[in-house]
Amino acid sequence: MSVSLAKPTDAPEPLIAAYVRRGLSDYFARQQYRGARQWAEKLSPEERARLLTLPAIKRSPMTVHVLNEVTAEQHNAH
């Protein structure tokens, strides 16, 4: 199992900016990103794929971004 080395400052700026426009503080948006990365990295590829089909997940741009990002990184690592 890999451990996320992503720091709150490593978050993609357009994604963070979108959440700041929604009313979150920059700090909180970056913490959310970091937490989402740690959560997504614990899931199997099958679990991530299944989650991406759920309507509630599709309404969360950060969750969709992180699930896709972790999947791509793990795919490129193999």
Contacts in CASP RR format, 6 or more apart in sequence:
PFRMAT RR
TARGET T0000
AUTHOR 0000-0000-0000
METHOD contacts of the structure
MODEL  1
MSVSLAKPTDAPEPLIAAYVRRGLSDYFARQQYRGARQWAEKLSPEERAR
LLTLPAIKRSPMTVHVLNEVTAEQHNAH
1 41 0 8 1.000
1 42 0 8 1.000
2 41 0 8 1.000
2 74 0 8 1.000
3 41 0 8 1.000
4 34 0 8 1.000
4 37 0 8 1.000
4 38 0 8 1.000
4 41 0 8 1.000
6 33 0 8 1.000
6 34 0 8 1.000
6 37 0 8 1.000
7 34 0 8 1.000
8 27 0 8 1.000
8 30 0 8 1.000
8 31 0 8 1.000
8 33 0 8 1.000
8 34 0 8 1.000
9 30 0 8 1.000
11 29 0 8 1.000
11 30 0 8 1.000
11 33 0 8 1.000
11 34 0 8 1.000
12 33 0 8 1.000
12 65 0 8 1.000
15 33 0 8 1.000
15 61 0 8 1.000
15 62 0 8 1.000
15 65 0 8 1.000
16 26 0 8 1.000
16 29 0 8 1.000
16 30 0 8 1.000
16 33 0 8 1.000
18 61 0 8 1.000
19 29 0 8 1.000
19 32 0 8 1.000
19 62 0 8 1.000
20 26 0 8 1.000
20 29 0 8 1.000
24 32 0 8 1.000
32 62 0 8 1.000
33 62 0 8 1.000
33 66 0 8 1.000
36 62 0 8 1.000
36 63 0 8 1.000
36 66 0 8 1.000
37 66 0 8 1.000
37 69 0 8 1.000
37 70 0 8 1.000
39 66 0 8 1.000
40 48 0 8 1.000
40 66 0 8 1.000
40 67 0 8 1.000
40 69 0 8 1.000
40 70 0 8 1.000
41 70 0 8 1.000
43 51 0 8 1.000
43 67 0 8 1.000
43 70 0 8 1.000
45 71 0 8 1.000
45 74 0 8 1.000
48 67 0 8 1.000
48 70 0 8 1.000
48 71 0 8 1.000
49 71 0 8 1.000
51 57 0 8 1.000
51 63 0 8 1.000
51 67 0 8 1.000
52 58 0 8 1.000
52 64 0 8 1.000
52 67 0 8 1.000
52 68 0 8 1.000
57 63 0 8 1.000
57 64 0 8 1.000
57 67 0 8 1.000
58 64 0 8 1.000
END
